[in-house]
């Protein structure tokens, strides 16, 4: 099974059309079984940005797409618009894989929160899928990411959520928010952070990117894909590659 994770599109004044459209062409060529979009589809959560995002995502040919809201999508009462433009199921099944979505965005807040009730729901849901490969997708990061400066915007109940994830033997967690690709391993769980696929506001890794994940039975192999460039192993993203060898035209 092939999964692509893209994140932090930020349709609006910082949106790079060239990068996004190049990425979509590359993703379509991969023919993934599933695409997971881990939030911040818009910059300010306003109607024109949601309309722009909907038109841009029409280029994506994947049959199954899971959309997750981010803190930027919830600005300006954008949480009301998100449900209309990007409806989603909180649990998506594909064979023996279950993708479970956590909503961490809160209106007009940059930090995130899962909350007591949603965390209870998570534990019950994971128990129901204990024989599946379990993937949890959330916009906010549950663990701080290197090279992103002072961190005051992780989810406020990260400890409770991490306990639920590890106790129920989640295989993979997909996060966005920090615009910096990274991977942590906690016990048998991988936590995969996506960089931004099209926002000019990059941190610590100054190339547009997305994640490509291949499931081979219980084995999970994840690589970082530079938009318009090469695949990289996550062990290689501790430094910044030569940014001058890539040129994404920001043309409409």
C-alpha positions in Angstrom: 0.0 0.0 0.0 1.3 3.4 -0.9 0.3 6.5 1.1 1.3 10.1 0.3 1.2 12.8 3.1 1.1 16.4 2.1 0.7 19.3 4.6 0.6 23.0 5.1 -0.6 24.1 1.7 -1.6 27.6 2.9 -3.7 28.8 0.0 -3.5 32.6 0.2 -0.7 35.2 0.0 2.1 32.7 0.8 0.9 30.0 -1.6 3.4 28.8 -4.2 1.4 27.7 -7.2 4.3 26.2 -9.0 5.4 24.0 -6.2 1.9 22.7 -5.4 1.1 21.9 -9.0 4.5 20.2 -9.5 3.8 18.1 -6.4 0.4 17.1 -7.6 1.8 16.0 -10.9 4.4 13.9 -9.1 1.8 12.4 -6.8 -0.5 11.5 -9.6 2.4 9.7 -11.3 2.9 7.7 -8.1 -0.8 6.5 -8.2 -1.0 6.3 -4.4 -3.7 4.2 -2.7 -4.4 7.1 -0.3 -3.4 10.8 0.2 -3.5 12.3 3.6 -3.6 16.1 3.9 -2.6 17.0 7.4 -4.0 20.5 7.7 -3.5 24.2 7.0 -5.0 24.0 3.6 -5.7 27.8 3.8 -3.8 30.7 5.3 -6.6 32.7 6.9 -9.6 30.4 6.7 -11.5 32.8 4.4 -14.0 31.9 1.7 -11.8 32.9 -1.3 -8.9 30.8 0.0 -11.2 27.7 0.4 -12.4 28.2 -3.1 -8.9 28.5 -4.3 -7.9 25.3 -2.5 -10.8 23.3 -3.8 -9.9 24.2 -7.4 -6.3 23.3 -6.8 -7.1 20.0 -5.3 -9.2 19.1 -8.3 -5.9 18.3 -10.0 -5.3 15.4 -7.6 -6.3 12.1 -9.1 -6.2 9.9 -6.0 -9.4 8.0 -5.3 -9.1 8.3 -1.5 -8.1 11.5 0.1 -8.3 12.3 3.9 -8.4 16.0 4.6 -7.6 17.3 8.1 -8.2 20.8 9.4 -5.3 23.0 10.8 -5.2 26.0 13.0 -5.1 28.4 10.0 -8.2 26.8 8.5 -10.0 27.6 11.8 -9.3 31.3 11.6 -12.1 33.8 10.8 -14.7 31.1 11.6 -13.2 29.0 8.8 -14.2 25.9 10.8 -17.7 26.4 9.4 -16.3 26.6 5.8 -13.9 23.6 6.1 -16.8 21.1 6.7 -18.4 22.3 3.4 -15.3 22.3 1.2 -13.4 19.3 2.6 -15.7 16.9 4.3 -14.0 13.8 5.7 -14.6 10.6 7.7 -12.9 10.4 11.1 -11.9 6.7 10.3 -10.9 5.5 6.9 -10.3 1.8 6.2 -8.3 0.4 3.4 -7.7 -3.3 3.6 -6.0 -4.1 6.9 -5.1 -0.4 7.4 -7.1 2.1 9.5 -6.4 5.8 9.3 -7.9 7.6 12.3 -8.2 11.4 12.3 -7.8 13.6 15.4 -9.0 17.1 15.3 -6.5 19.4 17.1 -7.4 22.8 15.7 -9.4 25.3 17.8 -10.8 28.6 16.6 -8.3 31.4 16.5 -5.7 29.5 18.5 -2.3 28.5 17.2 -1.8 25.8 19.7 -3.7 22.5 19.5 -5.8 20.3 21.8 -7.2 16.9 21.5 -9.4 17.0 24.6 -10.5 14.5 27.1 -13.6 13.2 25.2 -11.8 12.9 21.9 -8.9 11.1 23.6 -11.4 8.6 25.1 -12.9 8.1 21.7 -9.4 7.5 20.3 -8.7 4.8 22.8 -12.0 3.0 22.2 -11.5 3.3 18.4 -8.0 1.9 18.5 -9.3 -1.0 20.6 -11.8 -1.8 17.8 -8.9 -1.8 15.3 -6.4 -3.7 17.3 -5.8 -6.2 14.5 -5.2 -3.5 11.9 -2.2 -1.4 11.0 -3.1 1.7 12.9 -2.3 5.2 11.5 -3.3 8.3 13.4 -3.3 11.6 11.5 -3.4 15.0 13.3 -2.4 18.5 12.2 -0.5 19.6 15.3 2.8 18.0 16.3 2.7 15.8 19.4 6.5 16.0 19.9 8.6 19.1 19.4 10.5 19.3 16.1 14.2 20.4 15.8 15.2 23.6 14.0 11.8 25.2 14.5 12.6 27.7 17.3 10.8 28.1 20.6 7.8 25.8 20.7 4.7 26.9 22.4 2.2 25.5 19.9 2.2 21.8 20.4 -1.0 20.2 21.6 -1.6 21.1 25.2 -2.5 17.5 26.2 0.4 15.8 24.4 1.2 13.6 27.3 -2.2 12.1 27.5 -2.4 11.5 23.8 1.1 9.9 23.6 0.1 7.5 26.4 -3.0 6.5 24.4 -1.0 6.1 21.2 1.7 3.9 22.7 -0.6 1.9 25.0 -2.8 0.9 22.0 0.3 0.2 19.8 -0.3 2.7 17.1 2.1 2.0 14.2 2.4 5.5 12.6 1.4 9.0 13.5 1.3 11.7 10.8 1.7 15.3 11.8 2.1 18.7 10.1 2.1 22.3 11.4 5.8 23.0 11.8 6.8 23.1 8.1 9.8 20.9 8.9 10.1 17.3 7.9 11.3 15.0 10.7 10.8 11.5 12.1 10.8 10.3 15.7 10.6 6.7 16.9 8.9 6.0 20.2 8.9 2.3 21.2 7.5 0.6 18.0 5.8 3.7 16.8 7.0 6.1 14.1 6.0 9.8 14.3 6.3 11.4 10.9 6.3 15.1 10.5 5.7 16.7 7.1 7.3 19.8 5.7 5.3 22.3 3.7 4.4 21.4 0.1 3.7 24.9 -1.0 4.0 27.6 1.7 6.9 30.1 1.5 7.2 30.0 5.3 9.7 27.2 5.7 11.6 26.3 8.9 14.9 24.6 9.2 14.6 22.7 5.9 14.3 25.2 3.1 12.8 23.0 0.3 9.2 22.2 -0.4 8.5 18.5 0.3 6.0 15.8 1.1 6.2 12.3 2.5 5.8 9.0 0.7 5.0 5.9 2.9 5.0 2.3 1.7 3.4 -0.4 3.8 4.8 -3.9 3.3 2.8 -6.0 5.7 3.6 -4.6 9.1 6.7 -2.9 7.9 6.5 0.8 7.3 9.0 2.5 5.0 8.9 6.3 4.8 10.8 8.6 2.6 10.9 12.4 2.1 10.3 13.7 -1.5 11.6 17.0 -2.5 9.2 18.8 -4.8 10.8 18.7 -8.2 13.8 16.8 -6.8 15.0 13.6 -5.3 13.8 11.2 -2.6 15.7 11.5 0.7 15.9 9.3 3.8 14.7 11.0 7.0 18.1 10.3 8.5 19.5 12.8 5.9 17.3 15.7 6.8 19.4 16.8 9.8 21.1 19.3 7.5 19.8 21.3 4.6 20.6 20.1 1.1 21.7 22.4 -1.6 18.7 24.7 -2.0 20.1 26.3 -5.1 19.8 23.2 -7.3 16.0 23.4 -7.1 13.9 26.0 -8.7 10.1 26.0 -8.5 8.5 28.7 -10.5 5.7 30.5 -8.5 3.6 31.1 -11.6 -0.1 30.6 -11.8 
